[in-house]
Amino acid sequence: MEFHLINHPVDCAICDQSGECKLQDYYMEYDHQPSRIRTYKLTKPKREILGPQVVYDAERCIMCTRCVRFMDEIAQEPQLAVVQRGSHSLISIFPGQPLDSQYSGNTVDICPVGALLNRDFRFQSRVWFVNKSPSVCTGCSNGCNVYVESRGNVIYRLLPRRNEEVNQVWMCDEGRLTYHANNEKRVEWARTGKGELAASVGPRIAVERAVELLMPLAGQGGVGVYISAHCTNEEAAAAFQLGAQLRATRYFIGGQPPGSSDDFLIRPDKNPNTNGVRLVAEAFGTKLEDLSSMDGVKALVAFRTDGLSADKLARFELLVAIAQNDDAAAAEAGRHLALPERLRAGRLAGELVRPPAAHLAVGSRPARRRGPGLVLGGAPSQRAGRHRPPQRRSSVPQPGGEVASSHGTFVRPIARGRHRDRTAAPVPVAGPRSSTAARRALHPRSTDDATGHEGGRRGVGGSR
């Protein structure tokens, strides 16, 4: 390792690889000493752009040649080579041939130091500030397993996740950049009107407006439902349920147009869930049609606007779209009503069939039942009455259905139901004065005869 550091600068504080560099980890753990070499370090090219996605810092390179071997053996596009000799060696491209392979980003992943960096992620965030979540790439139908690194509501990059049956440990550059659609031009609020008459409305008003527009059309014919192949299976199921409540006669599927492909990871279908949507339609007994046969449809409910052109949408008498990005199709849908993607279709379907006395709570996740009210995203309905806040209780059951309370009394569990006596005080009964005493009474442990203290993980120290 000391020989590696002869010419390698120890600039971990400003290196973009800091936090995921093994050489940094080894240096901090085993060396962490000033260099014993009394000669000047070699100067090599810095910030050399090799291609659209990769920038090279030759001074940090340890000449492991992983990138060269990857391009030769895995990508089978020999675009990198080792030039010069001895300690002056460095990685370079051939004259007039940039590193423009669709898999060039993988050279950054396998680089053990900060020599090769991704131009899209460079200087955007420190790696210890981001959260890593497993996911699936949405760039095409191959379904490469990936990690999504995000902070707050912003995605910073996608990294390949190991799956030997799908993508091994690689992914294409096009898939790495698909996260930009999640960050840029998102439809954050429901929108109605177009041009100077456009106005943003809240989620509750948006749902009421959608129901007001869709209810008169139920069972009248000429209602179509469009489902993008970017929708998940759950979104597709919600679309078919909404179509059933509207008694829609026709269902359409669309998405991004086909693109380039190869024999490695890139597939021509640029939609991640075409097969999934078709399987859900088959489960509902519904026939899906292409966008080319939309004649006779007067009103359209669109689940995402991928693949929809503004010219086709202009001829509909009514258009309600649940859109992710603010594109031309979403702007055209705003002529009637454009809803953000976080306003799930399950809320529309539920509101169409609920009686007028039912109320809807605002949330951004699918609804689920809990007791007599409707709960969206874990937040209880404010109009259905307040729910009792959770009490801090021990999990030790007592005779008669009682539980041990941390206040020294036993409280019967609250019965689930709409009407509760919220003013009744806990009924004290005989028993231990704390949950710790209750646990010891129910589950006695062995004691140390010499010290008299309770055994276990607390040791000789006894109680807290």
Secondary structure, DSSP 8 states (H G I E B T S, - for coil): -TTGGGTS---TTT-TTTTS-HHHHHIIIII-S-----S-------SEE-SSSEEE-GGG-----HHHHIIIIIS----EEEES-GGG-EEEEBTTB----TTTHHHHHH-SSSSEEETTTTTT--GGGSEEEEEE--SSTT--EEEEEEETTEEEEEEE--BTTTTBT---HHHHTTTHHHHSSB--SEEES-GGG-EEE-HHHHHHHHHHHHGGGTTSS-EEEEEETTS-HHHHHHHHHHHHHHT--EEEEE-S------SSS--S---TTHHHHHHHHHHTT--EE-TT--TT--EEEEES-TT--HHHHTT-SEEEEEESB--HHHHHHTTTEEEETTS-HHHHHHHHHS-TT------SS-EEEETTEEEETTB--STT--------EEEEEETTTEEEETTSSEE-----SS---TT------SS-SSHHHHHHHHS---B-TTT--B-STTGGG---
